Amino acid sequence: MAAKKETEKKFSIEENFAKLQEIAARMGEEDISLEDSFKEYEKGVRLIRECSLALDEVEKKVMKLREDGTLEEFDV
C-alpha cells in the first residue's frame, strides 16, 4: 500500500530525475533478478512519462508567456 501512495504523490522533475538515476544504478547491479529488473524498468517508464508531461506543461506555459510578450527578450 505504501508503494501505491508513493506513485499517487506528485514529485518535482528534479526528484523524478534523481529517482531515475537510482533506478539506473539498481538495474546496473549484477545481482538483480530479472523480475526485480523488470519492476525497476516499469517504475522508470512511469517516471519518464511524468517528467515528459511536466516538461510539456512548462513548455506550454513558456509559449503562452512568449505569446503574451512577457518573454520577448528571451530566445527560448
Sequence and secondary structure as in RCSB ss.txt:
>XXXX:A:sequence
MAAKKETEKKFSIEENFAKLQEIAARMGEEDISLEDSFKEYEKGVRLIRECSLALDEVEKKVMKLREDGTLEEFD
V
>XXXX:A:secstr
 HHHHHHHS   HHHHHHHHHHHHHHHT TT  HHHHHHHHHHHHHHHHHHHHHHHHHHHHHHHHHHTTTTTT  
 
